[in-house]
Amino acid sequence: MDKKLIAVCGMNCGLCFYHLKPEGKCPGCFAGRNVNGRCLKCAIKLCKKRKGEYCFECDEFPCDRLKRMDKRYQERYGMSEIENLKTIKEKGIIALVAQERKKWINKEGVFCVHDKKRYKG
């Protein structure tokens, strides 16, 4: 797992089906999120209010848009972008990557939160 796969919103792109699929992998949000051959424009990534690299560096953190996304991801996928951002703020990106690696990767591969399968690196 690479720190470049942690998006500005705290999402771990390394757990996404579009990044893990065998062909036509999306490189993650920092590299220009690419799904089905198209680069997607993310309102959170493009937000002009953020003062730094991550959403926690914004005066409105967590904003309503991030709260809605976080709630959806907690319910559907068992992950929290807001908690990831708090970890980055308190402990740093390397600590979050280590935590994520421990939580989602084992000898069988990387757990994909979308299809609940494991993918070999």
N, C-alpha and C positions, 0 to 999 in steps of 0.2 A: 504494500500500500504506500502510496506516494503523497506527500503533502500537497502537491499540485492538484490532487483529486478532491481536495476539500474546497467546496465552493464558497463564495462570499457569504452565503446564507447559512453556512455550516453543514450543508448536505455533503455526504460522502459519496461522490460520483463513482467511486470504486466499487460500490455495491449495486449499481444500476445495471439492469439488463442490457441497456444499449452500450455500456462500456464492457460488459463481460461476454457478450455474444461473440462467437468465433470469428465472424467476418464483418467487416465494415464497422469496426469499433468506434464509438464516440470517444474523443480524447478528454472529455470532461468540460466543465463550465469555464475554467480558466483558459482553456485552449480553443474555445469557440464551440460550445455544445452543438453536436451534430447528430441529428436523428433522421434516419432514412435518407441520408445524403444531403440533408438541409441543415444549415446552421440556424438554431433557434435564438430568438432574442428574448432574454429573460428580464422582466421588469425589475426584479430585485437586483440582478447583476448591474443593470443600467441605471439604477437609482442615483440621482444627483445629490441626495441629502447625506449619503454616507461620506464620512470624512477620511476613511482609511481603506484598508484592503477588505475588512470584514464588517458585517452589519453591527456587531457590538460596538463599533467605533462611531455610531450614529447617536445623536441626541434623542432620537425617537425609538431607540432599541428597547424592547422589541416592538416594531410597528404592527399595525393591524394585519397587513398582508403576510408578514412573517408568522404572526400568531396563528392565522388561518391555515397556512401551509404546515406549520409545526403540528397543529392539532390533527390534521389529516394524516400526516406521516406517522404520528404516534399511534393513531387508531388502526391504520392499514398495515404499517410496516414495522412497528415497534422501535422507532428511532425518533430522536428529537434534535432538530437543527439548533434550537435555542440552547439546549444543554450542551451541544457540541461547541457552540460559540462561547458559552460561559467557561468551558474547559480551556479553550484557546486563550481567552482573556486572562484567566487565573493561572494557568500552567504552561501555556504556549502550544504552538502547533505540533511540535514533536511529541509532546505528551498526549495530545489528542490522537495523533496517528498511531502511537503505540497502543493506546486504549482501544481504538477501533480495530486494529490488527488482532488484538487478543480476543475481542468480542465476536468478530465476524469470520475469522480465518482459522482453519484447522488443517490437518493433514489431508483431508478430503477436498480442500479447495476453499474458494471465497464464496460465502453465502450471498446469494442475490435476493435482496428484499422484495423484489417484484414478483418473481416466479418461484421463490422458495427452494431453488436448486443450488447446488454447489458447482462452481466452475474452477477448473484447473488453470493456474496462471500460465 
